[in-house]
Amino acid sequence: MLKAGDKAPEFHLPDADMSMTDSSEFDGKAYVIYFYPKDDTPGCTMEGLEFTELMTDFEAADVSIIGVSKDTCVSHAAFRDKHGISVRLLADVEGQLCDAYGVWQEKEKNGEKKMGIVRSTFVVDTGGVIRHALYDVKPKGHAEQVLELVRAL
């Protein structure tokens, strides 16, 4: 698992519109990258909508927001369009970025263990260094908490 002070992993992944997004686009820029389990589920929808509602505040702080799951580009586009989410959603279908950030973990639900994405958020500064690594977060009110961390950078 990553921690504050670690270099943010590089990535090259497609977004909901199948356009490639490369981590080098964020060189010299701060960004928030959050990992969520699955498109169009209650918690993930709440989280995406809360980040969307605060998008102008993040933009005012000159910070981009990126959401990542293992869903496909098509799934991301449907999710985005259905709920009006304005966060850039990246498709990590192979799970390489999930592994790099340490969010692909064994989870237990209803007594059954299986692998899945642990809802996690990382605040990355303009030098590409992780300033905050938040694992196993709850979606309600999370975007506001992250905004406070960003404002304190």
N, C-alpha and C positions, 0 to 999 in steps of 0.2 A: 504494500500500500504506500502511496505517496504521502508526503507531508510538506508543511511549509518549508521553503528553502530549496526544495527539489526543482530541477528544470522540468518544465511542462513537456510531455511527450509530443513529438511531431505527428502530424496526420495529413492524409490526403484522401478525402472521402466525398462521395456524392451527396448533394442535398435533395430536398423534396422535389426540385425541378430537374434533377439529374445533372446539375452543374457541379463540377468538381470544386471542392473547397480545400485549400491547402493552408496549413498552419503558418506558412511564410507570409500569408496575407495579413497576419496579425503582428508581424515584426514591428516593434516599437509602439505597439498598441496594447492596452489592457483589455482583457476579456474574461467572461464567465463561461465556463463550460460545465453543463450539468448533464448527468446521465440518469435516464429514467427507464423503468422496466418495459413498458409496452404502450404503443399508441392507443388512444381512445379508451383507456381505462379510467375509472373515476379519479384516482390520485394523480395520475399523469396528466389528465385533462386539467385538473385544478391547478397543478404546478405550471403547466404551459400557459394557461389563462392569466395566472397571477404575474408571470414574467411579462406577458404581453401587455397587461394593464400598466406595468411600471416601465415599459420600454422607453418612453420619453425621458424618464428620470435617469435611466442608465445611459441613454444617448447624451443627456446633458452632462453626465460625468465622463463622457467619451469612452464608454465601455460597451463592447459588443456582447451579445448573449447567443450562445450556441447550445442547442439541445441534441443529445445523442442517445440512440437506442439501437438495438439490433434489427429493428423493423426495416422493411424495404423503402425505397424512394416512393413507390406508389402508395404504400401505406401511410408514409409521412405526409404526402400531398393530400390524401383523403382526410387525414386527421386535422391537418392545418386548415383546409378549406371548410370542413364541417364545423369547426369551433372558432374560426377567425384568429388563429394563432399566428403571430407575426415573428416569432423566434425562428431563426434559421435552424432547421432540423437536419442533422446528418445521419446517414444510414451506415452503420458499422456492422453490416450483415455477417462478416467473418469474425467479428469480435476482437480484432487486433487492438483497437484503441481502448476498448473495455478492459482488455488484459493489461495494457500498458499503464492504465490508471488504477488498476487493482479493484475494479468494481464488479467484475464477473466472479461471483462467489457462491458457495453453497448456501442455500437458504432453506428454512423450514417453515412450512405452512400446513396447518391442520395435521401435524405429525408426519408429514411427508417431506423428505429432503430432496432438493433438486438444485441445479445450477441456475442462476439468474443474475440480473443486474441489481446491485444494491444501490438504491437511490442516493446519489452523491453529487456534490457540487464543488468546483474548484475555481478560485479567484486567481487569475494569472496577471502579473504586473507587466509593465511595458518592456521589461527585460526578458520576458518569457519564463519568469520564476513564479512558482506557485506560492502565493501569499497565505491562502487559506485552503485547507483540504477538509471537506465536511462529508463524512461517510454516514450512511444510514439515516438520512434526514427525513423528516415528515413534510409532506407537501404543503399543508395549510400554513400560510404566513411565511413560508420559506423565502419567497422572492423578496419580501420586505427586509428580512434578516440579511440577505445577501446584499441588498442595496445599501444597508448601513455599513457593511464591511467594505464595500466599494468606496463609499464616501470617505471612509477613514484612511484610504490608501495615501 
